[in-house]
Amino acid sequence: MKIDVVKTNGEKLGKKADLAPEVFGIEPHEHSLYLAVKAELANMRQGTSKTKTRGDSRGGGAKPWRQKGRGTARAGSRRSPVWVGGGRAFGPVPHLYTTKLPKKVKHLARRSALSQKAKEKAILVVDDIRLKEAKTRALAEMLDKLGLTGKKLTILVKAITDDLYLAARNIPNVYIVAADRASTFEIMDCETLVMEQSALDMVNEALK
């Protein structure tokens, strides 16, 4: 499979890049995509939610009233979950949401995501993404020339430079990702997948 390579000004470079058929030409495997995205989203969760149980709440040391003879329900603590100001029953506690997937499933999911983007013709290969200065305006002008203004983009690069990071951080829905660390979710969660040619070579080599 071949795809045109363009310059950062939007003009065609006059050469084509190879999209490895083993990576960009397979039939997308929907279940592996589901498993990978679900695991990646779960792994993003902090899992730090915490409420106070009756053991964590302040007070409650003395028995509110005697056990028998008052004609009311017995009570042992003012911090019982049924009392106002009491502890929370079965509240959330800090824990990990980490989910692990087999390597073969993760690779299949990434190849499926890339093949889906290729099928939708939602991949753009740029010769070399370099900015003269770390200015948001410089990157915004480049995206405008490429016809990508206002779109949700994942930009895969060989290495994230400081200039590129600083220029992209204030543009909404534009995410710079190192090609060797791109996840299935990052590939799928965009309208157009923009790739440096060197990043494309890395992806081809890693997922063949």
C-alpha positions as CSV (number, residue, x, y, z in Angstrom):
1,M,0.0,0.0,0.0
2,K,1.2,3.5,-0.9
3,I,0.3,6.9,0.4
4,D,1.4,10.4,-0.8
5,V,3.8,12.2,1.4
6,V,3.2,16.0,1.8
7,K,5.3,18.9,3.0
8,T,4.3,21.0,6.0
9,N,2.9,23.6,3.6
10,G,0.4,21.2,2.1
11,E,2.2,20.5,-1.2
12,K,2.9,17.0,-2.3
13,L,6.5,16.0,-2.0
14,G,6.5,13.9,-5.1
15,K,7.1,10.5,-3.4
16,K,5.0,7.9,-1.7
17,A,5.4,6.2,1.6
18,D,4.8,2.5,2.2
19,L,1.9,1.4,4.5
20,A,2.8,-2.2,5.4
21,P,-0.2,-4.4,4.5
22,E,0.4,-6.5,7.7
23,V,-0.1,-3.3,9.7
24,F,-2.5,-1.1,7.7
25,G,-4.2,-3.6,5.5
26,I,-5.8,-6.2,7.8
27,E,-9.5,-6.7,8.6
28,P,-10.0,-4.7,11.8
29,H,-10.6,-7.0,14.8
30,E,-13.4,-5.3,16.7
31,H,-13.2,-7.3,19.9
32,S,-9.4,-6.7,20.3
33,L,-10.1,-3.0,19.8
34,Y,-12.8,-3.1,22.5
35,L,-10.5,-4.9,25.0
36,A,-7.5,-2.6,24.3
37,V,-9.5,0.7,24.6
38,K,-11.3,-0.6,27.7
39,A,-7.9,-1.5,29.3
40,E,-6.2,1.7,28.4
41,L,-9.1,3.9,29.7
42,A,-9.1,1.8,32.9
43,N,-5.3,2.2,33.3
44,M,-5.8,6.0,33.2
45,R,-7.9,6.0,36.3
46,Q,-6.3,7.2,39.5
47,G,-8.4,5.1,41.8
48,T,-8.0,7.6,44.7
49,S,-11.6,8.0,45.7
50,K,-12.1,7.6,49.5
51,T,-14.9,8.2,52.0
52,K,-14.9,7.8,55.7
53,T,-16.3,4.6,57.2
54,R,-17.6,4.5,60.8
55,G,-14.1,3.6,61.8
56,D,-12.6,6.7,60.2
57,S,-15.2,9.2,61.4
58,R,-14.4,11.3,64.5
59,G,-16.3,10.5,67.7
60,G,-18.6,7.7,68.5
61,G,-16.6,6.3,71.4
62,A,-19.4,6.4,74.0
63,K,-22.7,4.5,73.8
64,P,-25.4,7.2,73.1
65,W,-27.8,5.7,75.6
66,R,-28.4,2.5,77.7
67,Q,-29.2,-0.7,75.8
68,K,-32.7,-1.3,77.3
69,G,-35.6,0.5,78.9
70,R,-35.9,3.7,76.7
71,G,-38.4,2.3,74.2
72,T,-36.2,3.1,71.3
73,A,-33.9,1.2,69.0
74,R,-30.6,0.2,70.6
75,A,-27.5,2.3,69.5
76,G,-23.9,1.6,70.1
77,S,-22.2,4.6,68.3
78,R,-23.1,8.0,67.0
79,R,-21.0,7.2,63.9
80,S,-23.3,4.4,62.7
81,P,-24.1,4.8,58.9
82,V,-27.8,5.2,59.7
83,W,-27.1,8.3,61.8
84,V,-26.7,11.8,60.4
85,G,-23.0,12.6,60.5
86,G,-22.2,8.9,60.6
87,G,-19.7,7.0,58.5
88,R,-20.4,5.8,54.9
89,A,-21.4,2.2,54.5
90,F,-19.6,0.4,51.6
91,G,-18.0,3.7,50.3
92,P,-15.2,3.8,47.8
93,V,-11.7,3.0,48.9
94,P,-8.4,3.6,47.0
95,H,-7.6,0.7,44.6
96,L,-6.0,0.0,41.3
97,Y,-8.1,-0.3,38.1
98,T,-5.1,-1.7,36.2
99,T,-5.9,-4.2,33.5
100,K,-3.2,-6.2,31.6
101,L,-3.6,-7.6,28.1
102,P,-1.5,-10.2,26.3
103,K,1.0,-8.6,23.9
104,K,-0.6,-10.4,20.9
105,V,-3.9,-8.8,21.7
106,K,-2.4,-5.3,22.1
107,H,-0.5,-5.7,18.8
108,L,-3.6,-6.9,17.0
109,A,-5.6,-4.0,18.4
110,R,-3.1,-1.4,17.2
111,R,-2.9,-3.0,13.8
112,S,-6.7,-3.1,13.6
113,A,-6.9,0.6,14.6
114,L,-4.3,1.6,12.0
115,S,-6.1,-0.5,9.4
116,Q,-9.4,1.2,10.3
117,K,-7.9,4.6,9.8
118,A,-6.4,3.6,6.5
119,K,-9.8,2.2,5.4
120,E,-11.4,5.5,6.3
121,K,-8.6,7.4,4.4
122,A,-8.0,9.3,7.6
123,I,-4.2,9.1,7.6
124,L,-1.9,11.9,6.5
125,V,1.9,11.4,6.1
126,V,4.0,14.6,6.5
127,D,7.7,14.6,5.4
128,D,9.1,16.2,8.6
129,I,7.3,18.2,11.3
130,R,9.7,20.8,12.5
131,L,9.0,24.3,13.9
132,K,11.4,27.2,13.7
133,E,10.2,28.4,17.1
134,A,8.0,27.1,20.0
135,K,5.0,29.2,19.1
136,T,1.4,28.0,19.0
137,R,0.9,30.3,16.0
138,A,3.6,28.4,14.0
139,L,1.9,25.0,14.5
140,A,-1.6,26.5,13.9
141,E,-0.4,28.0,10.5
142,M,1.1,24.6,9.6
143,L,-2.2,22.8,10.4
144,D,-4.1,25.4,8.4
145,K,-2.0,24.8,5.3
146,L,-2.6,21.1,5.7
147,G,-6.3,21.7,5.9
148,L,-6.6,20.3,9.4
149,T,-7.8,23.4,11.3
150,G,-10.5,22.6,13.8
151,K,-10.1,18.8,13.5
152,K,-9.3,16.4,16.3
153,L,-5.8,15.2,15.6
154,T,-3.3,12.7,16.9
155,I,0.1,13.5,15.5
156,L,2.7,10.7,15.6
157,V,6.3,11.8,15.6
158,K,9.6,10.0,16.0
159,A,10.5,12.0,19.1
160,I,8.6,14.8,20.9
161,T,10.7,18.0,20.9
162,D,10.3,20.8,23.4
163,D,9.3,23.2,20.6
164,L,6.6,20.9,19.3
165,Y,5.2,20.2,22.8
166,L,5.0,23.8,23.7
167,A,3.4,24.8,20.4
168,A,0.7,22.1,20.6
169,R,-0.3,22.3,24.2
170,N,-2.6,25.3,23.8
171,I,-4.4,24.0,20.6
172,P,-7.5,22.1,21.6
173,N,-7.9,18.5,20.4
174,V,-4.4,18.3,19.0
175,Y,-2.2,15.6,20.7
176,I,1.5,14.9,20.0
177,V,2.4,11.3,20.6
178,A,5.7,9.5,20.2
179,A,5.2,6.7,17.6
180,D,6.7,4.0,19.7
181,R,4.3,4.7,22.6
182,A,1.1,5.3,20.6
183,S,-1.8,3.4,22.2
184,T,-4.9,2.0,20.4
185,F,-7.1,4.7,22.1
186,E,-4.9,7.5,20.9
187,I,-5.0,6.2,17.3
188,M,-8.7,5.7,17.3
189,D,-9.7,8.9,19.2
190,C,-9.1,11.4,16.3
191,E,-10.6,12.5,13.0
192,T,-7.2,12.4,11.2
193,L,-4.0,10.5,12.1
194,V,-1.0,12.7,11.1
195,M,2.3,10.9,10.9
196,E,5.8,11.9,10.3
197,Q,7.4,9.7,7.6
198,S,10.1,8.6,10.2
199,A,7.3,7.8,12.6
200,L,5.5,5.7,10.0
201,D,8.7,3.7,9.4
202,M,8.9,3.1,13.2
203,V,5.3,1.9,13.3
204,N,5.8,-0.4,10.2
205,E,8.9,-1.9,11.8
206,A,7.4,-2.4,15.3
207,L,4.1,-4.0,14.3
208,K,4.9,-6.1,11.2
